[in-house]
Amino acid sequence: MPNGKPAGVRCVQLTEENRCAIFGDPRRPPVCASLQPEPAMCGSDRGQAMAWLTALETATAAG
C-alpha cells in the first residue's frame, strides 16, 4: 500500500490465514516491522488481539 494503510482497511499483504505475505521481506513497511507483540496487545485470544488492533486503528485514523 504505497501511501500507507488507512484505518479499518484490510492490509493487501495479509494472506487468507491473516499472516503477512511479506514478513521478513525488505519491502515490509517499517511501521509493521516495528510493531512488536506483547501481552497487552495480544491478550489471551484472537478476539482480544483484534479488539486491541481495532482500538489502535480507531485512535490513529485520520479524521
PyMOL Python script that loads the backbone (N, CA, C, O; Angstrom):
from pymol import cmd

cmd.read_pdbstr("""\
ATOM      1  N   MET A   1       0.859  -1.155   0.000  1.00  0.00           N
ATOM      2  CA  MET A   1       0.000   0.000   0.000  1.00  0.00           C
ATOM      3  C   MET A   1       0.913   1.227   0.000  1.00  0.00           C
ATOM      4  O   MET A   1       1.378   1.655   1.056  1.00  0.00           O
ATOM      5  N   PRO A   2       1.163   1.781  -1.154  1.00  0.00           N
ATOM      6  CA  PRO A   2       2.168   2.831  -1.307  1.00  0.00           C
ATOM      7  C   PRO A   2       1.983   4.055  -0.412  1.00  0.00           C
ATOM      8  O   PRO A   2       2.970   4.663   0.002  1.00  0.00           O
ATOM      9  N   ASN A   3       0.765   4.419  -0.112  1.00  0.00           N
ATOM     10  CA  ASN A   3       0.524   5.602   0.720  1.00  0.00           C
ATOM     11  C   ASN A   3       0.121   5.231   2.141  1.00  0.00           C
ATOM     12  O   ASN A   3      -0.482   6.038   2.849  1.00  0.00           O
ATOM     13  N   GLY A   4       0.446   4.032   2.552  1.00  0.00           N
ATOM     14  CA  GLY A   4       0.084   3.570   3.882  1.00  0.00           C
ATOM     15  C   GLY A   4      -1.276   2.892   3.874  1.00  0.00           C
ATOM     16  O   GLY A   4      -1.996   2.940   2.877  1.00  0.00           O
ATOM     17  N   LYS A   5      -1.620   2.265   4.978  1.00  0.00           N
ATOM     18  CA  LYS A   5      -2.890   1.565   5.090  1.00  0.00           C
ATOM     19  C   LYS A   5      -3.852   2.408   5.909  1.00  0.00           C
ATOM     20  O   LYS A   5      -3.594   2.683   7.081  1.00  0.00           O
ATOM     21  N   PRO A   6      -4.955   2.819   5.303  1.00  0.00           N
ATOM     22  CA  PRO A   6      -5.933   3.582   6.086  1.00  0.00           C
ATOM     23  C   PRO A   6      -6.521   2.724   7.206  1.00  0.00           C
ATOM     24  O   PRO A   6      -6.638   1.506   7.068  1.00  0.00           O
ATOM     25  N   ALA A   7      -6.881   3.355   8.295  1.00  0.00           N
ATOM     26  CA  ALA A   7      -7.519   2.655   9.412  1.00  0.00           C
ATOM     27  C   ALA A   7      -8.787   1.973   8.928  1.00  0.00           C
ATOM     28  O   ALA A   7      -9.574   2.551   8.179  1.00  0.00           O
ATOM     29  N   GLY A   8      -8.972   0.744   9.363  1.00  0.00           N
ATOM     30  CA  GLY A   8     -10.178  -0.002   9.020  1.00  0.00           C
ATOM     31  C   GLY A   8     -10.125  -0.724   7.690  1.00  0.00           C
ATOM     32  O   GLY A   8     -11.067  -1.432   7.336  1.00  0.00           O
ATOM     33  N   VAL A   9      -9.041  -0.560   6.945  1.00  0.00           N
ATOM     34  CA  VAL A   9      -8.887  -1.223   5.651  1.00  0.00           C
ATOM     35  C   VAL A   9      -7.946  -2.406   5.831  1.00  0.00           C
ATOM     36  O   VAL A   9      -6.868  -2.271   6.411  1.00  0.00           O
ATOM     37  N   ARG A  10      -8.354  -3.546   5.337  1.00  0.00           N
ATOM     38  CA  ARG A  10      -7.518  -4.751   5.439  1.00  0.00           C
ATOM     39  C   ARG A  10      -6.239  -4.561   4.625  1.00  0.00           C
ATOM     40  O   ARG A  10      -6.280  -4.084   3.491  1.00  0.00           O
ATOM     41  N   CYS A  11      -5.130  -4.931   5.203  1.00  0.00           N
ATOM     42  CA  CYS A  11      -3.854  -4.832   4.505  1.00  0.00           C
ATOM     43  C   CYS A  11      -3.850  -5.772   3.302  1.00  0.00           C
ATOM     44  O   CYS A  11      -4.265  -6.926   3.409  1.00  0.00           O
ATOM     45  N   VAL A  12      -3.387  -5.284   2.175  1.00  0.00           N
ATOM     46  CA  VAL A  12      -3.355  -6.092   0.958  1.00  0.00           C
ATOM     47  C   VAL A  12      -2.324  -7.218   1.056  1.00  0.00           C
ATOM     48  O   VAL A  12      -2.347  -8.149   0.251  1.00  0.00           O
ATOM     49  N   GLN A  13      -1.428  -7.139   2.029  1.00  0.00           N
ATOM     50  CA  GLN A  13      -0.396  -8.166   2.185  1.00  0.00           C
ATOM     51  C   GLN A  13      -0.807  -9.310   3.109  1.00  0.00           C
ATOM     52  O   GLN A  13      -0.019 -10.229   3.334  1.00  0.00           O
ATOM     53  N   LEU A  14      -2.017  -9.270   3.644  1.00  0.00           N
ATOM     54  CA  LEU A  14      -2.462 -10.363   4.509  1.00  0.00           C
ATOM     55  C   LEU A  14      -2.949 -11.537   3.675  1.00  0.00           C
ATOM     56  O   LEU A  14      -3.688 -11.369   2.704  1.00  0.00           O
ATOM     57  N   THR A  15      -2.521 -12.725   4.072  1.00  0.00           N
ATOM     58  CA  THR A  15      -2.981 -13.938   3.398  1.00  0.00           C
ATOM     59  C   THR A  15      -4.363 -14.295   3.939  1.00  0.00           C
ATOM     60  O   THR A  15      -4.863 -13.645   4.856  1.00  0.00           O
ATOM     61  N   GLU A  16      -4.970 -15.322   3.372  1.00  0.00           N
ATOM     62  CA  GLU A  16      -6.273 -15.775   3.861  1.00  0.00           C
ATOM     63  C   GLU A  16      -6.201 -16.230   5.312  1.00  0.00           C
ATOM     64  O   GLU A  16      -7.213 -16.223   6.014  1.00  0.00           O
ATOM     65  N   GLU A  17      -5.019 -16.625   5.768  1.00  0.00           N
ATOM     66  CA  GLU A  17      -4.817 -17.058   7.149  1.00  0.00           C
ATOM     67  C   GLU A  17      -4.443 -15.893   8.060  1.00  0.00           C
ATOM     68  O   GLU A  17      -4.065 -16.103   9.213  1.00  0.00           O
ATOM     69  N   ASN A  18      -4.546 -14.659   7.546  1.00  0.00           N
ATOM     70  CA  ASN A  18      -4.196 -13.432   8.281  1.00  0.00           C
ATOM     71  C   ASN A  18      -2.722 -13.386   8.668  1.00  0.00           C
ATOM     72  O   ASN A  18      -2.364 -12.885   9.734  1.00  0.00           O
ATOM     73  N   ARG A  19      -1.887 -13.905   7.805  1.00  0.00           N
ATOM     74  CA  ARG A  19      -0.441 -13.833   8.013  1.00  0.00           C
ATOM     75  C   ARG A  19       0.140 -12.852   7.004  1.00  0.00           C
ATOM     76  O   ARG A  19      -0.391 -12.689   5.905  1.00  0.00           O
ATOM     77  N   CYS A  20       1.226 -12.205   7.382  1.00  0.00           N
ATOM     78  CA  CYS A  20       1.867 -11.236   6.499  1.00  0.00           C
ATOM     79  C   CYS A  20       2.588 -11.957   5.360  1.00  0.00           C
ATOM     80  O   CYS A  20       3.461 -12.792   5.595  1.00  0.00           O
ATOM     81  N   ALA A  21       2.216 -11.628   4.139  1.00  0.00           N
ATOM     82  CA  ALA A  21       2.816 -12.264   2.965  1.00  0.00           C
ATOM     83  C   ALA A  21       4.231 -11.757   2.692  1.00  0.00           C
ATOM     84  O   ALA A  21       4.969 -12.374   1.924  1.00  0.00           O
ATOM     85  N   ILE A  22       4.617 -10.636   3.313  1.00  0.00           N
ATOM     86  CA  ILE A  22       5.955 -10.096   3.070  1.00  0.00           C
ATOM     87  C   ILE A  22       6.780 -10.025   4.364  1.00  0.00           C
ATOM     88  O   ILE A  22       7.713  -9.229   4.465  1.00  0.00           O
ATOM     89  N   PHE A  23       6.430 -10.861   5.351  1.00  0.00           N
ATOM     90  CA  PHE A  23       7.192 -10.916   6.599  1.00  0.00           C
ATOM     91  C   PHE A  23       8.638 -11.270   6.279  1.00  0.00           C
ATOM     92  O   PHE A  23       8.902 -12.236   5.564  1.00  0.00           O
ATOM     93  N   GLY A  24       9.573 -10.489   6.808  1.00  0.00           N
ATOM     94  CA  GLY A  24      10.994 -10.733   6.566  1.00  0.00           C
ATOM     95  C   GLY A  24      11.506 -10.180   5.248  1.00  0.00           C
ATOM     96  O   GLY A  24      12.701 -10.257   4.963  1.00  0.00           O
ATOM     97  N   ASP A  25      10.615  -9.626   4.446  1.00  0.00           N
ATOM     98  CA  ASP A  25      10.965  -9.060   3.143  1.00  0.00           C
ATOM     99  C   ASP A  25      11.335  -7.589   3.337  1.00  0.00           C
ATOM    100  O   ASP A  25      10.681  -6.900   4.121  1.00  0.00           O
ATOM    101  N   PRO A  26      12.366  -7.086   2.647  1.00  0.00           N
ATOM    102  CA  PRO A  26      12.737  -5.680   2.809  1.00  0.00           C
ATOM    103  C   PRO A  26      11.638  -4.699   2.385  1.00  0.00           C
ATOM    104  O   PRO A  26      11.683  -3.525   2.753  1.00  0.00           O
ATOM    105  N   ARG A  27      10.664  -5.167   1.622  1.00  0.00           N
ATOM    106  CA  ARG A  27       9.561  -4.288   1.215  1.00  0.00           C
ATOM    107  C   ARG A  27       8.539  -4.080   2.341  1.00  0.00           C
ATOM    108  O   ARG A  27       7.663  -3.222   2.238  1.00  0.00           O
ATOM    109  N   ARG A  28       8.657  -4.858   3.399  1.00  0.00           N
ATOM    110  CA  ARG A  28       7.721  -4.723   4.520  1.00  0.00           C
ATOM    111  C   ARG A  28       7.886  -3.346   5.143  1.00  0.00           C
ATOM    112  O   ARG A  28       9.004  -2.942   5.461  1.00  0.00           O
ATOM    113  N   PRO A  29       6.779  -2.615   5.324  1.00  0.00           N
ATOM    114  CA  PRO A  29       6.868  -1.248   5.862  1.00  0.00           C
ATOM    115  C   PRO A  29       7.501  -1.207   7.260  1.00  0.00           C
ATOM    116  O   PRO A  29       7.275  -2.103   8.074  1.00  0.00           O
ATOM    117  N   PRO A  30       8.281  -0.182   7.527  1.00  0.00           N
ATOM    118  CA  PRO A  30       8.923  -0.054   8.841  1.00  0.00           C
ATOM    119  C   PRO A  30       7.915  -0.083   9.993  1.00  0.00           C
ATOM    120  O   PRO A  30       8.205  -0.644  11.049  1.00  0.00           O
ATOM    121  N   VAL A  31       6.756   0.506   9.804  1.00  0.00           N
ATOM    122  CA  VAL A  31       5.770   0.513  10.890  1.00  0.00           C
ATOM    123  C   VAL A  31       5.354  -0.911  11.250  1.00  0.00           C
ATOM    124  O   VAL A  31       5.120  -1.204  12.422  1.00  0.00           O
ATOM    125  N   CYS A  32       5.260  -1.782  10.278  1.00  0.00           N
ATOM    126  CA  CYS A  32       4.904  -3.179  10.544  1.00  0.00           C
ATOM    127  C   CYS A  32       6.044  -3.896  11.250  1.00  0.00           C
ATOM    128  O   CYS A  32       5.824  -4.648  12.199  1.00  0.00           O
ATOM    129  N   ALA A  33       7.256  -3.659  10.781  1.00  0.00           N
ATOM    130  CA  ALA A  33       8.416  -4.307  11.377  1.00  0.00           C
ATOM    131  C   ALA A  33       8.630  -3.846  12.810  1.00  0.00           C
ATOM    132  O   ALA A  33       9.174  -4.596  13.621  1.00  0.00           O
ATOM    133  N   SER A  34       8.214  -2.625  13.139  1.00  0.00           N
ATOM    134  CA  SER A  34       8.432  -2.104  14.490  1.00  0.00           C
ATOM    135  C   SER A  34       7.338  -2.531  15.467  1.00  0.00           C
ATOM    136  O   SER A  34       7.506  -2.374  16.677  1.00  0.00           O
ATOM    137  N   LEU A  35       6.248  -3.055  14.981  1.00  0.00           N
ATOM    138  CA  LEU A  35       5.156  -3.483  15.853  1.00  0.00           C
ATOM    139  C   LEU A  35       5.526  -4.813  16.502  1.00  0.00           C
ATOM    140  O   LEU A  35       5.516  -5.856  15.847  1.00  0.00           O
ATOM    141  N   GLN A  36       5.848  -4.769  17.773  1.00  0.00           N
ATOM    142  CA  GLN A  36       6.287  -5.954  18.498  1.00  0.00           C
ATOM    143  C   GLN A  36       5.164  -6.462  19.397  1.00  0.00           C
ATOM    144  O   GLN A  36       4.675  -5.720  20.248  1.00  0.00           O
ATOM    145  N   PRO A  37       4.750  -7.715  19.221  1.00  0.00           N
ATOM    146  CA  PRO A  37       3.697  -8.255  20.068  1.00  0.00           C
ATOM    147  C   PRO A  37       4.113  -8.295  21.534  1.00  0.00           C
ATOM    148  O   PRO A  37       5.266  -8.568  21.867  1.00  0.00           O
ATOM    149  N   GLU A  38       3.165  -8.021  22.375  1.00  0.00           N
ATOM    150  CA  GLU A  38       3.381  -8.099  23.816  1.00  0.00           C
ATOM    151  C   GLU A  38       2.063  -8.521  24.451  1.00  0.00           C
ATOM    152  O   GLU A  38       1.018  -8.405  23.811  1.00  0.00           O
ATOM    153  N   PRO A  39       2.078  -9.001  25.674  1.00  0.00           N
ATOM    154  CA  PRO A  39       0.850  -9.499  26.291  1.00  0.00           C
ATOM    155  C   PRO A  39      -0.316  -8.502  26.255  1.00  0.00           C
ATOM    156  O   PRO A  39      -1.454  -8.903  26.012  1.00  0.00           O
ATOM    157  N   ALA A  40      -0.055  -7.232  26.488  1.00  0.00           N
ATOM    158  CA  ALA A  40      -1.144  -6.243  26.481  1.00  0.00           C
ATOM    159  C   ALA A  40      -1.793  -6.141  25.111  1.00  0.00           C
ATOM    160  O   ALA A  40      -2.995  -5.893  25.013  1.00  0.00           O
ATOM    161  N   MET A  41      -1.026  -6.327  24.069  1.00  0.00           N
ATOM    162  CA  MET A  41      -1.545  -6.227  22.707  1.00  0.00           C
ATOM    163  C   MET A  41      -2.239  -7.515  22.286  1.00  0.00           C
ATOM    164  O   MET A  41      -3.277  -7.464  21.627  1.00  0.00           O
ATOM    165  N   CYS A  42      -1.699  -8.640  22.644  1.00  0.00           N
ATOM    166  CA  CYS A  42      -2.225  -9.926  22.169  1.00  0.00           C
ATOM    167  C   CYS A  42      -3.384 -10.449  22.997  1.00  0.00           C
ATOM    168  O   CYS A  42      -4.228 -11.184  22.484  1.00  0.00           O
ATOM    169  N   GLY A  43      -3.438 -10.081  24.277  1.00  0.00           N
ATOM    170  CA  GLY A  43      -4.484 -10.611  25.135  1.00  0.00           C
ATOM    171  C   GLY A  43      -4.364 -12.118  25.274  1.00  0.00           C
ATOM    172  O   GLY A  43      -3.287 -12.685  25.087  1.00  0.00           O
ATOM    173  N   SER A  44      -5.472 -12.758  25.603  1.00  0.00           N
ATOM    174  CA  SER A  44      -5.423 -14.208  25.806  1.00  0.00           C
ATOM    175  C   SER A  44      -5.995 -14.989  24.633  1.00  0.00           C
ATOM    176  O   SER A  44      -5.967 -16.220  24.626  1.00  0.00           O
ATOM    177  N   ASP A  45      -6.521 -14.264  23.628  1.00  0.00           N
ATOM    178  CA  ASP A  45      -7.058 -14.959  22.458  1.00  0.00           C
ATOM    179  C   ASP A  45      -7.138 -14.005  21.266  1.00  0.00           C
ATOM    180  O   ASP A  45      -6.876 -12.809  21.397  1.00  0.00           O
ATOM    181  N   ARG A  46      -7.496 -14.539  20.125  1.00  0.00           N
ATOM    182  CA  ARG A  46      -7.566 -13.753  18.887  1.00  0.00           C
ATOM    183  C   ARG A  46      -8.543 -12.586  19.017  1.00  0.00           C
ATOM    184  O   ARG A  46      -8.270 -11.496  18.514  1.00  0.00           O
ATOM    185  N   GLY A  47      -9.666 -12.801  19.679  1.00  0.00           N
ATOM    186  CA  GLY A  47     -10.659 -11.741  19.839  1.00  0.00           C
ATOM    187  C   GLY A  47     -10.103 -10.535  20.576  1.00  0.00           C
ATOM    188  O   GLY A  47     -10.354  -9.394  20.187  1.00  0.00           O
ATOM    189  N   GLN A  48      -9.349 -10.783  21.636  1.00  0.00           N
ATOM    190  CA  GLN A  48      -8.745  -9.681  22.385  1.00  0.00           C
ATOM    191  C   GLN A  48      -7.683  -8.973  21.554  1.00  0.00           C
ATOM    192  O   GLN A  48      -7.576  -7.747  21.598  1.00  0.00           O
ATOM    193  N   ALA A  49      -6.900  -9.733  20.799  1.00  0.00           N
ATOM    194  CA  ALA A  49      -5.876  -9.130  19.943  1.00  0.00           C
ATOM    195  C   ALA A  49      -6.520  -8.253  18.868  1.00  0.00           C
ATOM    196  O   ALA A  49      -6.043  -7.152  18.594  1.00  0.00           O
ATOM    197  N   MET A  50      -7.593  -8.737  18.265  1.00  0.00           N
ATOM    198  CA  MET A  50      -8.272  -7.961  17.226  1.00  0.00           C
ATOM    199  C   MET A  50      -8.914  -6.703  17.817  1.00  0.00           C
ATOM    200  O   MET A  50      -8.924  -5.658  17.167  1.00  0.00           O
ATOM    201  N   ALA A  51      -9.444  -6.788  19.028  1.00  0.00           N
ATOM    202  CA  ALA A  51     -10.022  -5.613  19.688  1.00  0.00           C
ATOM    203  C   ALA A  51      -8.950  -4.561  19.926  1.00  0.00           C
ATOM    204  O   ALA A  51      -9.199  -3.369  19.741  1.00  0.00           O
ATOM    205  N   TRP A  52      -7.750  -4.991  20.336  1.00  0.00           N
ATOM    206  CA  TRP A  52      -6.646  -4.059  20.564  1.00  0.00           C
ATOM    207  C   TRP A  52      -6.248  -3.380  19.257  1.00  0.00           C
ATOM    208  O   TRP A  52      -6.063  -2.164  19.214  1.00  0.00           O
ATOM    209  N   LEU A  53      -6.115  -4.171  18.192  1.00  0.00           N
ATOM    210  CA  LEU A  53      -5.730  -3.605  16.899  1.00  0.00           C
ATOM    211  C   LEU A  53      -6.802  -2.649  16.378  1.00  0.00           C
ATOM    212  O   LEU A  53      -6.478  -1.612  15.800  1.00  0.00           O
ATOM    213  N   THR A  54      -8.063  -2.987  16.575  1.00  0.00           N
ATOM    214  CA  THR A  54      -9.160  -2.113  16.152  1.00  0.00           C
ATOM    215  C   THR A  54      -9.104  -0.792  16.914  1.00  0.00           C
ATOM    216  O   THR A  54      -9.279   0.274  16.324  1.00  0.00           O
ATOM    217  N   ALA A  55      -8.862  -0.858  18.215  1.00  0.00           N
ATOM    218  CA  ALA A  55      -8.746   0.359  19.021  1.00  0.00           C
ATOM    219  C   ALA A  55      -7.568   1.207  18.563  1.00  0.00           C
ATOM    220  O   ALA A  55      -7.675   2.432  18.501  1.00  0.00           O
ATOM    221  N   LEU A  56      -6.449   0.572  18.244  1.00  0.00           N
ATOM    222  CA  LEU A  56      -5.265   1.294  17.760  1.00  0.00           C
ATOM    223  C   LEU A  56      -5.586   1.989  16.440  1.00  0.00           C
ATOM    224  O   LEU A  56      -5.239   3.156  16.256  1.00  0.00           O
ATOM    225  N   GLU A  57      -6.237   1.292  15.530  1.00  0.00           N
ATOM    226  CA  GLU A  57      -6.591   1.894  14.235  1.00  0.00           C
ATOM    227  C   GLU A  57      -7.573   3.051  14.428  1.00  0.00           C
ATOM    228  O   GLU A  57      -7.454   4.081  13.765  1.00  0.00           O
ATOM    229  N   THR A  58      -8.532   2.887  15.322  1.00  0.00           N
ATOM    230  CA  THR A  58      -9.504   3.957  15.578  1.00  0.00           C
ATOM    231  C   THR A  58      -8.799   5.187  16.135  1.00  0.00           C
ATOM    232  O   THR A  58      -9.097   6.315  15.742  1.00  0.00           O
ATOM    233  N   ALA A  59      -7.870   4.965  17.046  1.00  0.00           N
ATOM    234  CA  ALA A  59      -7.148   6.076  17.670  1.00  0.00           C
ATOM    235  C   ALA A  59      -6.242   6.814  16.694  1.00  0.00           C
ATOM    236  O   ALA A  59      -5.946   7.992  16.894  1.00  0.00           O
ATOM    237  N   THR A  60      -5.801   6.134  15.643  1.00  0.00           N
ATOM    238  CA  THR A  60      -4.858   6.763  14.705  1.00  0.00           C
ATOM    239  C   THR A  60      -5.502   7.103  13.360  1.00  0.00           C
ATOM    240  O   THR A  60      -4.809   7.521  12.433  1.00  0.00           O
ATOM    241  N   ALA A  61      -6.804   6.930  13.249  1.00  0.00           N
ATOM    242  CA  ALA A  61      -7.497   7.229  11.986  1.00  0.00           C
ATOM    243  C   ALA A  61      -7.463   8.733  11.713  1.00  0.00           C
ATOM    244  O   ALA A  61      -7.575   9.557  12.621  1.00  0.00           O
ATOM    245  N   ALA A  62      -7.305   9.055  10.439  1.00  0.00           N
ATOM    246  CA  ALA A  62      -7.381  10.473  10.040  1.00  0.00           C
ATOM    247  C   ALA A  62      -8.818  10.924  10.229  1.00  0.00           C
ATOM    248  O   ALA A  62      -9.758  10.173   9.969  1.00  0.00           O
ATOM    249  N   GLY A  63      -8.973  12.125  10.672  1.00  0.00           N
ATOM    250  CA  GLY A  63     -10.345  12.470  10.894  1.00  0.00           C
ATOM    251  C   GLY A  63     -10.659  13.870  10.905  1.00  0.00           C
ATOM    252  O   GLY A  63     -11.818  14.242  11.091  1.00  0.00           O
TER     253      GLY A  63
END
""", "prot")
cmd.dss("prot")
cmd.show_as("cartoon", "prot")
cmd.util.cbc("prot")
cmd.orient("prot")
